[in-house]
Amino acid sequence: MCYGYGPSRRGVLAAGLGLGAAALAAAATPAAAATPPHHRRGERVPPGQISIQLWTVRDDLAQNYDATLAYLAAAGYPKVELALGYFGRTARQLREFLDGLGLRASSSHEGISPDDAALETKIENALTLGQTYMVVPYLASNSLDEWKGWAERMNVEARAARSAGLRYGYHNHAHEFTTDLGGGVTPWDVLTKELDPRLVHLEIDIYWAVTGGVGRGARDPVKFAIDVIRRAPQRVLQYHVKDRHLDGDMADLGTGTIDFRRVFEAHRVREYIVENDTPDVTPRQTSEVGYRYLRRLRF
């Protein structure tokens, strides 16, 4: 195994898929240890907990991947959340490159694996890169059975990930709160009921949770998002921190309408990930504005 991170691929999957009741109880311990720390009022987000989702700078990455990552490191980011693959590198090569920049790929967005072999590879790559988190970024369907099937498969993947020392999560959009699967049941209802809270955490995208509240007709969409965070049985360990203009478009942090201080006071997480799918000016400016905003905000 590259860099000495964890067991072999075969051992990872065999252990993960074979967890029994005793192993599940033991697996719950690391999650409990990951409960976000308490902070005194008026503190800032610790710089080591700030990251950026690379989807934000996807256009720059396509033009010059190396220079874009070097820029993010120079801007102050200690971490990135991977997306869009490795741009021609192996996981080992990407790890060496990031190490040279002083960056860490602490998390990644990757879909549910099509089979166990793909899951093995996904876990091995995450271990090689030194990740803490693996996150499913998007699922959409109007079928109740399909959502239940996805939750069942994510639990299987999460067992394997936990066995390898990784945390496995799900990232929301707005449709999980607004799609009616029948009888008023939403995808969010299914996920929070079916995903094993001992194994699966949540990466709450604050913009999309607020947008879901708008779609549900909430009088206070920020409170709706906070209620989503507080009521979920799964631990919320990561945020996507993305602002929202009055017209509903995404905004650079601090230029929109979301009261992030209120959200952060309600629940603190391990990782605050800057993101904007539609940068207001340029992706680089968005990344700079986001980092400065999180470093200056007191809550």
Residue, then its C-alpha position, 0 to 999 in steps of 0.5 A: m500500500c502506498y505511503g503505508y496507509g491501511p491494509s491491502r485492497r482485498g483486506v479492506l473490502a473483506a473486512g468492511l463487507g464482513l462487519g458483524a454486530a460486534a464490529l459495528a459497535a466498535a466502528a461507532t467509536p471513531a465516529a463518536a470521537a469525531t464529534p465536532p469540538h466546542h468553541r468559545r463564542g467569538e472565535r474564528v474558524p481554525p485555519g486548519q479546518i478550511s478547505i475548498q471544493l475544486w469544482t469551484v475552480r474547475d475552469d482554471l483546473a482545465q486550463n492549468y491544473d498544477a498552477t491552480l492548485a499552487y495558487l490555492a496553496a498560496a492563498g492560504y488553503p491547507k486542504v482541498e476537496l477533490a472532484l473531477g478526477y486526478f487529471g492524468r495522475t495516479a493517486r500516488q503521483l497526486r499525493e506527491f504533488l500535493d505534498g510538495l505544495g503543502l496541500r492535503a486532499s482531505s475529502s473527495h466527491e465520488g459517486i456510489s461505486p458500480d461494483d465491489a472492485a471499483l469500491e476497493t479502488k476508491i478506498e485504496n486511492a483515498l488511503t493513498l491520498g491521505q483522505t479523512y472523508m469520502v463523500v457521495p456528491y449527488l443522487a436524484s430520482n423520483s423512485l422511493d425504492e431507488w432511494k432506499g436501494w442507494a441508502e442500502r448500498m451506501n451503508v455497505e460502502a461505509r462499512a468498508a470505508r470505516s474498516a479502512g479508517l475512512r469516514y463516508g458521507y453524503h452531500n445534499h442538494a435542494h431536491e432531497f427536501t422538495t421531491d415528493l416520493g409519495g405520501g409526502v415522503t422526501p428523499w431526505d426522509v429516506l436517507t436520514k431513516e436508512l443511512d446508518p448513523r454509526l457509519v455515515h455522516l452528512e456533508i451539509d451544503i448550506y446553500w442547498a439546504v437554505t434553497g430547499g427551505v425556500g422551495r418548501g415555503a419556509r418563512d425562515p429558510v436559514k432556520f430550516a437549514i439549521d433544523v435539518i442539521r440538528r434533527a438528522p440522526q447522522r453526524v454533520l461533520q462537514y459544511h459546504v459554505k456557499d452564499r446565496h443572492l436574493d434571486g437564488d443564484m450562488a454568491d461569493l461568501g459574504t456578498g449574499t443573504i445567508d447568515f453563516r454566523r447563525v448556522f455556525e453558532a448552531h452547529r460546528v463541524r470539522e471541515y468548512i469547505v468553500e464552494n461557488d458553482t458560479p463564481d461572481v467574477t473569477p474562480r480565483q477571486t471566489s477562492e480568495v474571498g471565501y478564504r478571507y471570509l471564513r478566517r475573519l468571521r467570528f461566531 
